[in-house]
Amino acid sequence: MFRTTFFATVIAGIAALGIAPLGASAAASDRHASAGQGSAAHNRAPDKPRDYGSNPATCTAGPTPKVGNTDLGLFATVSDPDGGTLQARFTMWAKDGEPAVFDETVSVTTGGIAKVTVPRATLTDGTTYQWQVRADDGSATSSWAPDTPCRFTVDKVRPSVPPVADSKEFPDDGTTGAPARTTGSFTLHSGGVKDVVKYVYDFDREYPTKVAEPASPGGSVQFFFTPMTAGPHILYAYSEDAAGNRSDTSTYLFYAASGGSGIKTIT
């Protein structure tokens, strides 16, 4: 009876001093630990990357695009509902099941644009590649984007022959053509290169900017030009294939005769 009364008195005194019993302290510690675990458990996964793409473009509808002998820039916007800094991982491979040929991770603040560059030396001519990107906040990852990987085929072979030009009104055989101020018809041919999809040309400008596209790959294009002055003129032109590979630039030298008065159009 004395022992029971004594221990009850001691416990009451401890409680009066505000000292928690050992069991209560341990329970509080457990709650704090559980609260920390709960905070980690409530971390939300990053959003699926959006606004993804590349330069040159590879995320396109329709036939698989071609990329020439160039570096390839990949980009995507990554974000996280919890904010903070994210890791954006870009990975590229040739065939499913094979190791990645490119796998790079960059840090970016949520809502920012992640960018990486795939060196041209990484890509093999004639091979088709595919790539995706995802975000990682250190505890969780987003799903890969896009759902269907972006695909492209590498074509490093440039057109072997520059465009071939001809004109009935203004031949390039050293003779004088039609009088100045006469509109002439000019045609550019691919020179037998079957995958030419674009011609870039201009008159009397060493760095051409005008574009003409054939109806089908390897086809020819026709356009018109009116030389306003007598004397020599030069048609500069180069061709491009679907991958953007450029041919050498061809030059077509012709002469406009003097004596033209008023613009004459061909019929």
Backbone bond lengths (Angstrom), bond angles and torsions (degrees), N, CA, C in turn:
res aa  C-N    CA-C-N  psi(-1)  N-CA   C-N-CA  omega(-1)  CA-C   N-CA-C  phi
1 M - - - 1.454 - - 1.508 110.11 -
2 F 1.344 115.80 -42.44 1.463 121.05 179.48 1.528 110.92 -63.41
3 R 1.401 115.93 -42.69 1.470 119.74 -179.33 1.527 111.57 -63.91
4 T 1.309 116.50 -41.41 1.468 120.01 -179.61 1.511 111.02 -63.35
5 T 1.357 115.18 -44.02 1.465 119.10 179.11 1.516 111.21 -64.28
6 F 1.351 116.46 -38.38 1.467 121.00 -178.55 1.531 112.01 -63.70
7 F 1.353 115.54 -49.62 1.467 118.83 -178.70 1.525 112.01 -65.43
8 A 1.297 117.09 -35.09 1.465 119.99 177.62 1.505 110.38 -64.25
9 T 1.350 115.60 -39.20 1.468 120.33 179.11 1.526 111.00 -65.50
10 V 1.352 116.90 -41.09 1.473 121.48 -179.58 1.522 110.60 -64.39
11 I 1.333 117.13 -45.56 1.476 121.10 -178.77 1.506 110.50 -63.25
12 A 1.340 115.64 -40.69 1.458 119.30 178.47 1.521 110.85 -62.85
13 G 1.346 115.94 -37.65 1.469 119.34 179.08 1.508 111.90 -67.09
14 I 1.318 116.94 -39.66 1.463 120.48 178.56 1.517 110.78 -63.63
15 A 1.335 114.93 -42.66 1.456 118.48 179.74 1.514 111.14 -64.03
16 A 1.358 115.90 -36.91 1.468 119.51 179.94 1.515 111.32 -65.11
17 L 1.327 117.55 -30.53 1.469 121.69 178.48 1.520 111.86 -79.51
18 G 1.353 119.99 -4.73 1.475 123.03 178.76 1.500 113.57 80.88
19 I 1.350 118.25 18.68 1.464 121.68 179.95 1.509 108.16 -94.06
20 A 1.318 117.38 121.65 1.461 121.50 -179.33 1.508 110.45 -74.74
21 P 1.296 118.14 140.58 1.470 120.75 175.77 1.523 109.80 -62.48
22 L 1.330 114.61 158.82 1.453 121.17 -176.72 1.519 111.69 -55.08
23 G 1.317 118.96 -43.46 1.455 122.56 -178.57 1.509 111.63 -62.96
24 A 1.339 117.49 -38.61 1.462 120.88 -179.81 1.510 111.09 -67.52
25 S 1.344 117.15 -38.86 1.465 121.28 179.31 1.518 110.38 -62.86
26 A 1.310 117.28 -42.71 1.455 121.51 -179.91 1.515 110.82 -64.44
27 A 1.332 115.95 -38.56 1.464 119.29 -179.72 1.517 110.81 -65.69
28 A 1.355 117.10 -40.47 1.455 121.08 178.53 1.519 110.54 -63.30
29 S 1.347 114.68 -40.32 1.459 119.29 179.08 1.529 110.78 -61.39
30 D 1.326 115.82 -40.94 1.449 119.97 179.04 1.518 111.17 -63.46
31 R 1.349 116.66 -38.11 1.454 119.42 -179.60 1.521 111.07 -65.97
32 H 1.356 114.83 -41.24 1.471 118.54 176.94 1.520 110.98 -60.23
33 A 1.339 116.71 -41.73 1.462 120.50 179.73 1.521 110.05 -64.22
34 S 1.331 115.11 -41.97 1.459 118.65 179.68 1.511 111.30 -64.85
35 A 1.347 117.01 -37.09 1.451 120.26 179.50 1.514 110.88 -63.25
36 G 1.354 116.90 -40.54 1.452 120.56 178.30 1.517 111.36 -63.70
37 Q 1.319 116.39 -42.05 1.449 119.78 179.29 1.525 110.32 -66.02
38 G 1.329 115.67 -36.23 1.457 119.48 179.67 1.518 111.02 -64.53
39 S 1.350 117.55 -37.67 1.461 121.62 179.79 1.524 110.57 -62.67
40 A 1.358 115.65 -43.42 1.458 119.20 179.15 1.520 110.52 -66.70
41 A 1.344 115.29 -36.81 1.453 118.92 -178.01 1.514 111.79 -67.55
42 H 1.337 117.80 -23.59 1.453 121.53 -178.47 1.526 112.83 -90.31
43 N 1.340 117.44 5.36 1.461 119.48 174.66 1.524 109.11 -62.91
44 R 1.327 116.05 132.61 1.462 120.43 179.19 1.530 110.82 -94.73
45 A 1.304 115.30 142.38 1.465 120.31 -178.82 1.530 110.42 -68.09
46 P 1.330 117.92 150.23 1.470 120.48 176.13 1.522 111.06 -60.03
47 D 1.322 115.07 156.36 1.458 120.16 175.81 1.527 109.88 -70.40
48 K 1.297 115.55 156.82 1.463 120.70 174.74 1.526 108.74 -65.60
49 P 1.334 119.15 131.00 1.470 120.70 -179.65 1.533 111.68 -53.62
50 R 1.334 115.31 145.30 1.464 121.23 -179.35 1.530 108.98 -131.81
51 D 1.303 115.06 173.83 1.476 121.70 178.37 1.526 111.15 50.27
52 Y 1.328 116.16 40.27 1.461 121.21 -179.54 1.528 109.64 -82.74
53 G 1.315 115.27 159.29 1.458 119.44 178.97 1.513 110.73 174.17
54 S 1.316 115.54 -167.88 1.459 120.20 -178.25 1.512 109.74 -154.23
55 N 1.312 115.37 166.07 1.455 123.16 175.33 1.523 108.33 -136.79
56 P 1.349 117.81 111.15 1.458 129.77 0.81 1.526 112.20 -63.83
57 A 1.347 115.54 161.53 1.449 121.42 -174.76 1.523 112.01 -67.31
58 T 1.356 115.71 134.90 1.466 121.06 176.18 1.524 111.55 -128.91
59 C 1.324 117.95 -14.74 1.470 121.43 -178.67 1.523 108.83 -97.53
60 T 1.312 116.19 73.77 1.461 120.81 -175.68 1.514 110.20 -127.12
61 A 1.316 114.85 154.56 1.461 120.21 175.61 1.522 108.80 -80.25
62 G 1.319 116.04 160.00 1.451 119.09 178.35 1.511 112.83 90.08
63 P 1.333 117.03 -155.41 1.468 121.02 -177.53 1.532 111.80 -59.75
64 T 1.323 115.22 152.40 1.465 120.30 178.71 1.528 110.15 -62.12
65 P 1.335 117.67 122.43 1.467 119.25 -178.58 1.522 112.02 -70.51
66 K 1.331 114.98 162.73 1.458 120.90 178.35 1.527 110.49 -110.46
67 V 1.317 115.67 145.59 1.459 122.85 177.34 1.517 107.79 -121.59
68 G 1.315 116.78 132.15 1.456 120.99 -176.93 1.513 113.41 -84.69
69 N 1.310 115.74 -157.91 1.464 122.45 -177.44 1.520 109.43 -81.84
70 T 1.325 115.84 75.61 1.461 121.50 -174.84 1.519 110.83 -150.57
71 D 1.326 116.33 159.40 1.460 119.82 171.47 1.523 108.73 -67.44
72 L 1.331 116.11 153.97 1.461 120.98 -178.77 1.526 109.47 -119.53
73 G 1.321 116.67 119.07 1.462 121.14 178.70 1.521 111.09 -93.54
74 L 1.336 117.37 128.98 1.463 122.54 177.31 1.523 108.99 -111.46
75 F 1.334 117.41 146.15 1.458 119.83 179.79 1.524 110.08 -151.30
76 A 1.337 115.61 158.34 1.466 122.12 177.30 1.521 108.37 -166.18
77 T 1.332 116.50 149.82 1.459 122.32 174.45 1.519 108.45 -92.63
78 V 1.329 116.56 127.05 1.464 120.88 -179.73 1.526 109.59 -119.38
79 S 1.335 116.55 145.90 1.467 121.10 -178.83 1.511 110.05 -151.15
80 D 1.345 114.88 162.46 1.464 122.22 -178.66 1.524 108.10 -141.51
81 P 1.335 118.91 130.35 1.469 120.27 179.40 1.516 113.34 -60.90
82 D 1.351 117.58 -19.83 1.459 121.49 178.57 1.522 112.55 -93.43
83 G 1.365 117.45 -1.51 1.457 120.90 -179.49 1.518 111.85 75.69
84 G 1.323 115.60 -165.12 1.460 120.98 177.18 1.511 114.11 90.42
85 T 1.328 114.91 -168.05 1.466 122.29 -179.26 1.516 109.87 -99.50
86 L 1.310 115.89 138.09 1.457 121.86 -178.05 1.524 110.60 -117.66
87 Q 1.317 114.61 160.50 1.457 121.91 171.73 1.524 107.61 -108.66
88 A 1.326 116.42 120.53 1.463 121.02 177.73 1.523 108.12 -100.33
89 R 1.315 115.21 122.06 1.466 120.47 -177.63 1.522 110.14 -108.52
90 F 1.323 116.41 121.37 1.463 123.05 175.99 1.529 108.28 -106.41
91 T 1.309 116.36 130.70 1.460 119.39 178.55 1.520 110.12 -133.93
92 M 1.327 116.10 143.68 1.464 122.38 -176.45 1.518 109.32 -137.35
93 W 1.317 115.81 139.46 1.443 120.69 179.93 1.525 109.48 -146.80
94 A 1.349 115.55 165.78 1.461 120.17 -178.73 1.525 110.54 -92.43
95 K 1.307 117.34 -63.53 1.457 121.52 -179.20 1.520 109.89 -117.09
96 D 1.329 115.84 145.50 1.463 120.10 177.89 1.518 109.83 -56.99
97 G 1.331 114.89 134.50 1.456 119.92 -179.71 1.513 113.75 93.75
98 E 1.335 117.03 -14.81 1.466 120.26 178.33 1.527 110.24 -90.64
99 P 1.344 117.59 155.58 1.471 120.50 178.88 1.525 110.98 -61.53
100 A 1.315 115.85 154.06 1.463 121.20 177.83 1.526 110.06 -67.61
101 V 1.323 116.00 141.16 1.458 120.09 175.02 1.527 110.08 -90.71
102 F 1.333 115.25 -15.82 1.467 120.81 178.47 1.518 107.66 -149.81
103 D 1.347 116.46 129.20 1.465 121.41 -180.00 1.522 107.27 -150.70
104 E 1.328 116.40 104.64 1.467 119.79 -174.63 1.528 110.46 -135.61
105 T 1.330 115.67 141.15 1.462 122.52 -179.45 1.519 109.74 -119.55
106 V 1.335 116.65 134.32 1.458 121.56 178.94 1.523 109.39 -129.31
107 S 1.326 116.42 150.41 1.464 122.11 178.66 1.516 110.10 -90.46
108 V 1.326 115.92 140.65 1.461 120.85 179.15 1.522 108.86 -154.19
109 T 1.331 116.93 141.64 1.456 121.83 176.68 1.513 109.97 -69.05
110 T 1.331 116.32 144.05 1.456 120.17 -178.41 1.526 111.87 -51.61
111 G 1.306 115.95 135.25 1.454 121.73 -176.83 1.511 113.68 88.71
112 G 1.330 117.23 -4.61 1.460 121.03 -178.08 1.521 112.47 -91.64
113 I 1.321 115.00 172.87 1.466 121.55 -179.24 1.524 108.94 -101.89
114 A 1.317 116.27 121.01 1.459 121.87 176.68 1.522 108.89 -89.02
115 K 1.343 116.59 137.16 1.460 120.76 -178.01 1.524 110.13 -135.73
116 V 1.327 115.89 140.50 1.461 122.11 172.41 1.527 108.09 -139.74
117 T 1.320 116.08 162.43 1.464 121.12 178.62 1.518 109.42 -124.50
118 V 1.318 115.81 126.75 1.463 121.68 175.76 1.529 107.34 -92.90
119 P 1.335 118.66 114.98 1.472 119.90 -178.80 1.523 111.46 -63.01
120 R 1.304 115.63 143.77 1.472 120.40 -179.67 1.521 111.90 -58.48
121 A 1.341 116.84 -29.49 1.464 120.28 -179.26 1.524 111.88 -66.75
122 T 1.339 116.87 -18.73 1.461 121.21 179.62 1.526 111.42 -73.70
123 L 1.325 116.47 -25.08 1.456 122.18 -171.60 1.527 111.61 -99.64
124 T 1.318 115.28 133.68 1.465 121.73 -177.32 1.522 110.54 -99.78
125 D 1.317 116.54 134.38 1.464 121.36 -178.97 1.524 110.68 -58.26
126 G 1.332 115.87 136.12 1.452 121.06 177.20 1.519 114.97 84.01
127 T 1.327 118.14 -1.03 1.469 121.75 -177.74 1.526 110.49 -98.94
128 T 1.324 116.04 142.41 1.459 121.72 175.62 1.523 108.99 -98.52
129 Y 1.320 116.06 130.26 1.464 122.18 -179.28 1.522 110.38 -119.07
130 Q 1.340 115.48 162.83 1.455 121.72 175.02 1.524 109.08 -141.41
131 W 1.330 116.96 152.02 1.463 119.53 -177.31 1.523 111.87 -146.77
132 Q 1.354 114.45 156.96 1.452 122.64 176.58 1.529 109.21 -144.62
133 V 1.338 115.89 170.89 1.459 121.63 179.66 1.531 108.90 -142.27
134 R 1.343 116.95 147.92 1.462 121.15 173.49 1.528 109.29 -144.38
135 A 1.334 115.95 164.49 1.466 122.32 -179.10 1.522 109.90 -111.72
136 D 1.341 115.74 149.09 1.469 122.53 -177.38 1.528 107.98 -138.40
137 D 1.353 117.35 127.64 1.470 119.90 178.68 1.518 112.74 -101.98
138 G 1.332 116.72 9.17 1.457 121.14 179.99 1.508 113.30 97.89
139 S 1.330 116.88 -20.84 1.462 121.36 178.50 1.523 111.75 -121.72
140 A 1.310 116.19 -28.70 1.460 121.11 -178.67 1.521 109.29 -145.61
141 T 1.313 115.29 158.65 1.466 120.66 179.38 1.527 110.06 -122.84
142 S 1.312 114.94 155.11 1.459 120.51 174.56 1.521 109.06 -80.87
143 S 1.300 116.94 175.31 1.456 120.66 170.66 1.527 108.48 -77.65
144 W 1.312 116.47 161.98 1.453 120.95 179.79 1.520 110.41 -74.42
145 A 1.320 115.91 145.94 1.465 121.38 177.03 1.527 108.60 -130.94
146 P 1.342 116.40 143.96 1.464 125.87 -8.94 1.521 111.38 -75.31
147 D 1.335 116.56 171.36 1.464 119.87 -179.85 1.517 110.57 -58.82
148 T 1.316 116.00 -46.58 1.457 121.47 172.70 1.519 107.54 -97.96
149 P 1.323 119.10 118.22 1.470 121.11 -174.41 1.528 112.95 -54.97
150 C 1.319 115.79 147.70 1.465 120.94 172.32 1.523 107.82 -69.23
151 R 1.330 116.55 137.96 1.460 121.77 -175.82 1.525 110.89 -126.01
152 F 1.320 115.69 150.44 1.456 121.03 175.30 1.515 109.41 -159.61
153 T 1.317 115.62 157.61 1.459 121.70 177.57 1.523 109.06 -116.64
154 V 1.315 116.05 137.41 1.462 121.62 -177.49 1.531 110.16 -87.44
155 D 1.320 115.21 129.41 1.472 122.00 176.08 1.521 106.98 -132.38
156 K 1.313 116.53 103.14 1.461 121.06 -176.97 1.528 113.20 -98.96
157 V 1.337 117.16 3.32 1.457 121.01 -176.29 1.524 109.33 -92.93
158 R 1.315 117.38 116.76 1.458 121.60 179.69 1.524 111.23 -82.31
159 P 1.333 117.64 156.74 1.474 119.51 176.63 1.522 110.77 -53.71
160 S 1.306 116.16 127.82 1.463 120.84 -172.17 1.519 113.63 -79.10
161 V 1.316 116.78 -17.69 1.469 121.45 -177.33 1.524 108.62 -127.47
162 P 1.326 118.91 133.27 1.474 120.41 176.25 1.526 110.59 -72.01
163 P 1.313 117.78 164.63 1.465 120.46 -179.47 1.522 111.65 -59.79
164 V 1.324 114.67 149.94 1.461 122.24 176.15 1.524 107.56 -110.67
165 A 1.340 116.45 126.34 1.467 120.95 -176.82 1.526 111.02 -108.28
166 D 1.319 115.21 154.72 1.459 119.84 170.94 1.526 108.93 -153.31
167 S 1.331 115.57 157.80 1.455 122.21 179.06 1.528 108.36 -154.74
168 K 1.313 116.56 132.11 1.464 120.75 178.07 1.517 110.75 -71.07
169 E 1.328 117.04 -41.05 1.464 121.10 -176.02 1.520 111.91 -77.98
170 F 1.326 116.75 -30.81 1.470 120.39 -176.11 1.527 109.72 -132.11
171 P 1.343 118.14 78.81 1.470 120.85 -179.74 1.528 111.27 -71.19
172 D 1.319 114.54 162.16 1.473 119.37 -179.89 1.528 110.74 -108.25
173 D 1.322 117.56 33.74 1.465 121.69 -177.40 1.520 113.10 -96.39
174 G 1.324 116.79 12.93 1.453 120.21 178.58 1.515 113.84 92.12
175 T 1.311 117.12 -10.01 1.467 120.07 178.01 1.523 109.40 -86.92
176 T 1.322 115.68 165.11 1.461 120.46 178.45 1.520 109.45 -85.43
177 G 1.297 115.35 133.85 1.448 120.48 -177.66 1.515 112.82 -89.09
178 A 1.300 115.22 -152.32 1.466 120.92 -178.76 1.522 109.96 -65.25
179 P 1.325 118.06 161.45 1.463 121.20 179.79 1.528 111.54 -62.95
180 A 1.313 115.06 152.60 1.465 121.06 173.96 1.530 109.23 -54.53
181 R 1.315 116.49 152.18 1.463 124.78 -178.46 1.531 112.52 73.14
182 T 1.348 114.66 14.97 1.466 120.09 172.79 1.525 108.34 -102.38
183 T 1.298 116.57 131.23 1.465 120.06 178.79 1.518 109.71 -78.61
184 G 1.333 114.81 126.36 1.459 120.09 179.95 1.519 111.77 -113.60
185 S 1.316 115.02 154.13 1.465 122.27 176.85 1.529 109.05 -97.11
186 F 1.340 116.58 132.49 1.464 122.06 179.92 1.533 108.93 -125.41
187 T 1.322 115.37 143.25 1.466 120.87 179.07 1.520 109.46 -127.87
188 L 1.328 115.70 136.31 1.461 121.82 174.10 1.522 108.66 -110.87
189 H 1.342 116.04 130.98 1.459 123.04 177.95 1.529 109.33 -112.24
190 S 1.317 116.60 156.95 1.473 120.82 -176.65 1.516 113.31 -77.98
191 G 1.324 118.35 -10.59 1.458 120.13 -177.80 1.515 112.47 72.48
192 G 1.337 116.10 22.14 1.462 119.85 179.03 1.510 114.23 92.23
193 V 1.331 117.99 -1.48 1.472 121.39 178.36 1.529 107.85 -81.20
194 K 1.324 116.79 116.23 1.458 120.78 -168.86 1.524 115.38 -81.09
195 D 1.344 118.05 -13.64 1.473 117.72 -176.23 1.532 112.99 -108.39
196 V 1.324 117.38 18.34 1.465 121.17 176.25 1.530 108.84 -70.78
197 V 1.342 116.42 127.65 1.469 120.74 -179.54 1.526 112.13 -121.36
198 K 1.341 116.57 -2.57 1.466 118.73 -178.38 1.520 110.12 -157.57
199 Y 1.347 114.45 143.56 1.458 121.47 172.11 1.528 107.83 -118.84
200 V 1.314 115.76 138.39 1.460 121.44 175.17 1.528 106.50 -118.74
201 Y 1.324 116.75 125.43 1.457 119.86 -171.14 1.528 110.95 -146.70
202 D 1.305 115.84 167.03 1.466 122.22 171.48 1.521 108.34 -171.32
203 F 1.322 115.30 161.28 1.460 121.26 179.98 1.528 109.74 -104.77
204 D 1.327 114.10 128.97 1.464 121.66 176.67 1.525 112.58 61.25
205 R 1.313 116.59 24.67 1.472 122.44 175.05 1.522 107.76 -130.43
206 E 1.315 114.72 118.98 1.462 119.49 -175.04 1.525 112.46 -65.66
207 Y 1.330 116.60 -27.09 1.460 120.88 179.65 1.537 108.31 -113.46
208 P 1.320 117.62 90.59 1.466 121.42 -173.31 1.524 113.18 -68.43
209 T 1.334 115.66 154.07 1.464 121.44 -179.39 1.523 113.50 -134.98
210 K 1.323 117.82 -14.29 1.466 120.13 -178.94 1.529 109.56 -76.16
211 V 1.327 116.02 143.58 1.468 121.12 -174.56 1.521 110.66 -121.58
212 A 1.326 115.81 137.36 1.461 122.58 173.93 1.525 107.59 -137.31
213 E 1.332 116.22 134.67 1.455 120.85 -178.04 1.528 110.60 -115.29
214 P 1.317 117.56 132.51 1.467 120.06 178.81 1.523 110.75 -71.60
215 A 1.319 116.13 160.55 1.466 120.63 -179.94 1.522 111.53 -65.95
216 S 1.322 116.90 -27.71 1.466 121.70 178.17 1.531 108.30 -147.00
217 P 1.348 118.52 156.44 1.468 120.27 -179.20 1.526 112.56 -53.62
218 G 1.316 115.30 134.45 1.453 120.71 179.19 1.511 114.16 84.29
219 G 1.338 117.46 -1.83 1.457 120.88 -178.36 1.514 112.38 -80.41
220 S 1.310 116.04 177.72 1.458 122.37 -179.03 1.520 110.20 -104.97
221 V 1.331 115.94 166.90 1.469 121.89 177.59 1.522 108.71 -133.02
222 Q 1.312 115.04 152.95 1.465 120.69 178.49 1.523 109.75 -127.49
223 F 1.323 116.02 142.15 1.465 121.26 177.81 1.522 108.04 -152.00
224 F 1.323 116.16 175.41 1.459 120.76 -174.00 1.529 110.93 -126.16
225 F 1.327 113.88 151.59 1.473 119.59 -179.01 1.524 108.66 -149.63
226 T 1.327 115.07 140.92 1.463 121.00 178.07 1.525 109.40 -118.42
227 P 1.330 118.87 104.39 1.463 120.18 176.36 1.529 109.84 -69.69
228 M 1.296 117.63 124.70 1.460 121.45 -174.81 1.524 112.52 -87.79
229 T 1.335 116.86 -13.72 1.464 119.69 -179.80 1.527 110.09 -127.07
230 A 1.326 115.74 151.24 1.458 120.09 176.09 1.519 109.75 -74.26
231 G 1.326 115.94 156.52 1.451 119.91 177.69 1.524 112.28 112.00
232 P 1.342 116.01 -164.40 1.461 119.64 -174.60 1.533 113.18 -76.97
233 H 1.311 115.22 147.40 1.465 123.31 174.05 1.527 107.92 -142.26
234 I 1.303 116.38 153.25 1.470 120.16 -178.30 1.527 109.81 -129.06
235 L 1.327 115.17 132.50 1.459 122.24 171.14 1.525 107.72 -97.70
236 Y 1.318 116.87 116.53 1.463 122.65 175.88 1.533 108.27 -98.80
237 A 1.333 117.55 137.77 1.474 119.70 -179.00 1.527 110.88 -156.87
238 Y 1.319 115.55 145.00 1.468 121.20 168.69 1.523 108.09 -139.29
239 S 1.314 116.53 161.71 1.461 121.47 -179.14 1.523 109.73 -114.40
240 E 1.323 115.44 161.92 1.460 122.43 176.74 1.521 109.51 -134.46
241 D 1.343 115.68 147.40 1.453 119.67 173.02 1.528 109.10 -95.54
242 A 1.329 116.81 -177.68 1.467 120.89 -175.37 1.516 112.85 -64.39
243 A 1.318 117.63 -21.55 1.461 121.23 179.62 1.521 112.44 -87.73
244 G 1.341 116.46 -4.00 1.459 119.92 -179.22 1.505 114.24 89.04
245 N 1.330 116.94 6.49 1.468 119.80 175.94 1.518 109.73 -70.55
246 R 1.324 116.43 134.18 1.460 122.16 -176.44 1.514 112.23 -101.94
247 S 1.317 114.93 144.07 1.457 120.41 172.10 1.523 109.21 -81.66
248 D 1.317 116.40 176.36 1.457 119.80 168.65 1.527 108.26 -67.04
249 T 1.320 116.27 164.45 1.461 121.08 178.99 1.528 109.90 -92.43
250 S 1.318 115.96 129.25 1.463 120.18 177.14 1.526 109.67 -96.02
251 T 1.311 115.55 156.50 1.467 120.78 177.00 1.518 108.83 -126.26
252 Y 1.307 115.45 136.33 1.461 122.53 -179.04 1.526 107.06 -123.97
253 L 1.341 116.56 106.25 1.455 122.28 -175.84 1.527 110.36 -95.00
254 F 1.323 116.76 128.40 1.461 120.59 178.13 1.527 109.64 -142.77
255 Y 1.332 115.36 164.34 1.463 120.94 -176.80 1.529 109.90 -122.69
256 A 1.306 114.98 135.17 1.458 120.93 173.40 1.526 108.19 -99.34
257 A 1.293 116.33 134.20 1.466 120.79 -178.29 1.528 109.98 -76.56
258 S 1.292 114.76 158.12 1.467 119.98 176.53 1.524 109.38 -83.18
259 G 1.297 115.71 168.56 1.458 119.49 175.16 1.504 113.88 98.86
260 G 1.292 118.75 -0.08 1.458 120.46 179.18 1.520 110.68 -71.99
261 S 1.288 117.56 136.98 1.475 121.22 178.16 1.525 107.90 -135.63
262 G 1.298 115.41 112.80 1.453 118.93 -175.68 1.512 110.60 81.87
263 I 1.329 116.44 148.61 1.451 120.19 -177.67 1.524 109.71 -75.57
264 K 1.335 114.85 128.68 1.455 120.43 178.82 1.535 108.72 -110.72
265 T 1.282 115.66 132.41 1.457 120.13 178.57 1.511 109.63 -104.38
266 I 1.325 115.60 148.90 1.451 119.22 -179.36 1.514 109.42 -80.31
267 T 1.283 116.18 157.78 1.464 121.05 -179.67 1.512 109.59 -123.76
